[in-house]
Amino acid sequence: MRYLRPVLLGFAFVALLSAAVAGMPASSAVDAPSPDETASDSQVVRTVPNTSNYLDIEQENVERGEHGGASLDVGAAVAMDATRLHTEHRSRTVDQALGGLDEDRPRRERLDVAVTRLETRMDALEQRQQRAIERYNADEITTGAFLAELALIDVTASGVESQSQRLRQSAGVGLTERLDERLDALEADLVTLRGPVRARAGAAMAGQRPATDVYVLTSTNGLVLSTTDRARAHREAHLPDDRAPNGPDQFVTESDDSGITAASTRASELYPWAYADAGPSIQRLGRTSVYFVGLDHSHGELETYLDGATQSVFRERQRFRLGRVPTDTTTANETAQLAVRVNRTYGTGPMEVRVTDPATGRPVDANVTINQYRVGSTGPDGRLWTTAPHRSVRIEVTSGDDTVRVSFFAN
């Protein structure tokens, strides 16, 4: 589905519990911020009753939103395997080069070259992701092709991360403070190029897991990816405009030069229910202005990254246990043969479709199409979990010669 303009979004990962955060009472009520209080011009952390809030973008910034499939793709699988082999070869080459140098100065020079090459690869990956988003928004590539590109970027970014960690190990005490800071910055940037949904899509293309459907939402330079399996819903969001890597860290104060306390306070304002439900783990990524906050709450897991310069979330990852996440809105329709009930959360969030025989109440195995894309069938239990599209939703449920239609607006 095409929209007037584009989208953004973000996610997060890491862990460490600060004493200030640990001391927060579980029942401390923090007023849920309004969109105006939590939003930049392009993003908003939306409030959801009785569950975790989520990173979203304003409607006028959305460019494209569609379901697409990730299934066995020999070309994509070969490309991902080749990338992994190439990364391992590069890492071993650097290890051997450093291992043959005994003097400090030549080792530092070789380390500097290796870090520079990683930074160059990182820049190329960011440009590659941006170009993929632009091509997708221009309808130059399909949703499936876009997912394949994101999966390959994920694998490549994983390789860069692995090389960075091996450089640290190989360098040992020879790693200067400046090189350490550069690797910190590189590793903080990598979180925008990796995610659980694109990784699952890549595994499906490589034949390592069953085919999966993914809902994709984009803006000019950001994206949201959502998918479900039998037990969980997975969502990742990235909003690059809410990251200012060269800006001053507003979370750092004279009383707390770690920035942890202010970052935790900000996160508790953005995600009050999750903070009240679970104790957070929080960590600053090296010497960067990026802060990771993790919350393992009763409905699932939240991993979010805040930027100290903008004090905003620029990356977010969520995983929900299906059946625990509250579906606060229900839409239904029926014919003489089919009764359809749609239990939903929000656009890009999990949604359950239930189909029964209206006369007997027994479950019906039926095909389900959303916005003209077949997302699957309800199976013998008459239930199917999938992802609700952003805004306009048109569901068709078909069994035999009978079809039931349900339409509504999400968000």
N, C-alpha and C positions, 0 to 999 in steps of 0.2 A: 504494500500500500504506500502510495506517495503522499508526502506532506508538503506544506509550504516552505519550511526551512528545516535545518538540522538539529542534532542532539548531542549530548555529552554524557559522561559518567565515569565512575571510579570505584576501586576496591582495595583490599589490604591484607597484610600478613605479618607476623612476628610474635614475641611474647615475653613478658617480665612483669612482675607485680610490684608496684611501688607502695611504700608504706602509707603514703597519703591516700592512695586509692583504696588500699585494703581497709583503711579506717572508715570508709564511707558506709553508713548503715544501709542495709539492703532495702529498707522501707522508705528511705529518704525520697520524698516526692519532689521532682523537678518539673516545673510547669513545662508542658510541651511547647516548644517555640513555634511561632507562626511561620509560614513560608517567607514572609518579609524579613524575619529575624535570622533565618538560616540560609537564605539564598543569595547567591551572587546574581549577576544579570542573566546567567545561563543555567544555573543549577538550583535545586532545592532539595533538602532532606525532608521528605514528606512524612507527616504524622499518620500513623495507623493505630487504631484503638487496640489495646491489649496484645500487642506484639511488637516486633522490632520495626522502627522506621526504616526508610530506604532512600537511597540516593536516586534522584530523578531529574528531569529537565523540563523546563516550561514548554508548553505545547507549541508556541510560535517558533521554537528553535528546532523542532523535530523535522528531519529530512525524509527518512524512509523507515518503515517498519514492516517486516514480513517474517513468516515462518519459512524455514528451509530445512533440508535434510542433510545429515552427515552419515554416509554409509561407505562400504568398502570402495576404495579408490586406489587403484594400483599406482597411478602416477603420483598421487600425493604421498602414498606409503613409501615409494622409492625415494622421493625427494627428502622425506623426513629421515629415513635411514642414512642417506648420503650425508645429510647435515650432521647427524650424530657422529658418523665415522670421521668426517672432516674436522669436527671439533676435537675429537680424541687425538687425532694426528697432530693438530696444532698444539694441544696441551703437552703432549709428549715431546714435541720438538723444543718447546720453551723449557720444559723440565731438564732436558739433556743439555741445552745451552747454558742454563744457569748452573747445573751440576758440574760443568767443566771449568768454571771460573772460581778461583780461590781468593782473588783480591777484591776488596770492597768496592773500589771505584768502577772496575769493569762490570761487576754485578749490578751496581746501581744504574749504570748506563743501559745495560741490557733490560733491567726491570722497567726503566722509563720507556724504552721502545715497546716492550710488551704491553704496558698499560695504555700507551698511546694507540696501539693497534686495537685494543679492546674498546677504547673510547670511539674510535673511527667506526668500528662495527656497530656500536650502540647507536651512533648518529644515523648510520645507514638503516638500521632496523626501525627507528622512529620515523624516518622519512618513508620507509616502505609501508609501514602501517598507515600513515597519513594518506599516501597515494592510494592504497587499497580502499580506504574509506571514501575518497573522492571518486574513484571509479565506480564504487558501489552506488553512491548517491546519484551518479550520472547515468545509472542503468547500463553501464558498460559490462558489468559482470553479474552473474546470478548470485543468489544467496548462498547456494552450495559452493560456488567458486570463491566467494568471499570468506566463507568459513574455512575452506582449504588453505587459503592464504594466511588467515589468522593462526591456524594450527601450525603451519610451517614457521611463522614468526615466533610462536610459543616455544617450539623445539629449538630454534636458533638462539633465542634469549636464554633458554635453560643452559645451552652450551656456553654462552658468554658468562653466565653466573658461575658455572662450574670452573671455567678457566680463571675467573677472578679469585675464587677460593683457593685454587691450586697455586696461583701466584703468591698469595699470602703465605701458604705453607712452605713453598720453595724459598721464598725470600727470607723467612725467619726474622732474625734481628736486623737483617740488612734492609728491611722495608722502612724507608724514611717516613717521617710524619706527613710530608707533602704527598708522597705516593699513596699512603694510607688514606688520606682525605680524598684523593681522586678515585680510589676504589670504592670508598663509601658512597660518593656521589653516583658512580656508575651503578652500584648495586641498588641504590634508591630509585634510580630511573628504570631499572629492569622490572619493577613491580607493575608498571603500566603496560608491559608487553606480554605478561603471562597471566593465566587465569584458569580456573577449574572448568569452565564451560568450553573454552577453546581446546583445552587439553582433552576433554571427553570427546569432542568432535574429532580431534586428531586420532584418538584411539579407535574410534569407530571406522575412520577411513583406513586405518592400518589393519582392520580386522581383529583388533584386540578386545572389542566389546561390541554388543549389538548396535545396529543402526539407531540413531537418535535424531529427534527433531529439535531444532533450536529456533527460538524467536530472537530476531535481530532488530535493534533500534539504533539509528545513527543520527548524528548531527554533522556539522561541517568537519569536526575533528574529534568527536567523542562517540562512545557506543555503549550499549547495554546488550548483554547476551543472557538468555534465560533458557533453561531446559528442565525436564523432569525425568526421573526414572521410577521404578516401582515403589521406592521408599522415600525419596527425597526430591526437593526442588533445588536447583542450583542457579545462582544469579551473580553476574559480575558487571560492574559499571566503571567507566573511566571517563573523567572530565579534565583534560589537560589544561584548560584555561584556569583551573583553580589551583595550579601549581606555579610557584614563583621561586625557582631554585636559587636565584641570586638576590632575593629580597631578604631583609632583616627578619630574624626569627622573633616573632612577637610573643612566643610562649616563654622565652628566656627572660628571667628577671634577676634583680640583685639578690633576692632571697632564695631563688632556685635557678641556678645556672644550668640545670639539666633540662628545664622546660617541661618536665613530666607533670608537675602539678597543674599548670595552666592548660596543658594539652588534655589531661584527664577531665578537668572541669568543662572544657569546651565539648568534649565527646559526650559527657553526661547531659549537656544541654541539647545536643543533637539526637541522642538516643536514650531518652529518659527511662522508657519501659525496660529496655535491655539492661541498663545500668542497675535498675532496681531489682531485676530478676536474677542477675548473676554478677559475681565479682569480676572486674576487668583485669586483663593483663595488658601492660603498656610498656612500650620500648621506643626509645629514640634510635633511629638508624644511623649509627656512627656519629659523625659530627655534622650531619646534614640537618635540615629543618623539617625532616619527615618523621612523623610519629605514627607508630602502629598501635592500634587498640584492638584487642581480641576479647570477645564475650561469648562464652558457651552457655547460652540461656536455655530455658525449658522447651522452646520451639525449634531450636537448632543452633547454628553458629553464625556469628557476625565477625568479620575481619575488615577493619576500615583504616585508611591512611589519611592523616591530616597533614596539611602543609602549615608550618609555623608562620610563614610570611603572609599567607592569605587567611589563615585560621579556618580554612574550609576543607572539606573532604574532597579529595581528587580521585580516590580509588576505593572501591568497596567490593567485598565478596560476601555473599550470604548463602547459607545452606539451611533449608527448612525440612523438618520431619513431616511428611505428608500425614494428615490426620490430626496433627497437633496445632498446626497453624490455623487460626480462626478464620472461617469464611463468613464474613459479616453480611454478605448480600447474596440473595438467592433469586434467580430468574427461572420461570418455568413455563412450559407450554405442552399441550398434548392433543392427540387425535384419539379415535376409537381404539387404535391398536398400540400406540406408543405414548408414554408419558416421559417427558424430559425435564430434568431439574439441573440447573447449573449453579453450583456453589462457588462463589468467586471472592477474590481478595482485591487486587488492583491490577491495572494494566502492567504487563511484564512480570506479574506475580503468578503464583500457582492457581489453578482453576480445576474444579472437579465437575465432570459431566456424568450424571446418573440417568440410566434409561431403564424403565420398567414397563410391564404390561399393566395398563390402568385398571383392568378388570380383576386381575389376580394379585398384582403387586410383585410378581416375580421378575427377576432381572432379565434384561434382553441384551443379547450381543448385537451391537449396531455399529455401523461405520460413522465416524465423526469428521466433519469438514469444518474448518474455521477460515473464513474469508477466502473461500475457494481452494484451500489447501487441506489435503487429507492428513490429519494428525494421528489417526489410528482407529482402533475399535474398542468398545467397552469391555469385550470379553465375557466370559460366563457369569461374572459377578455383576455385570451391567454397569461398571464404573471405569472411568478413564480420567487420570490426572494429566493435565497439559498446562500450557502457558497462555494466559489471557493476553491478547494483543493490546497495544496502546490505543486508547480511544475507541474507535468504531469496531464492534465485534458482531459478526454474523455467523451463527452456528447452524449447520444442517446435520441432522441425525437421521440416518436411513437404515431401515431393516426391511428386506423384501421389497415390496412395492410402496411402502409407506415412508413418508418423510415428514419430520417435524423441524420447524425453524424457530430459532430464538435469536433475538437481536437486542443489543444494549450498548451503552457507552461505558467503557472502563475509565477509572480515575474521575 
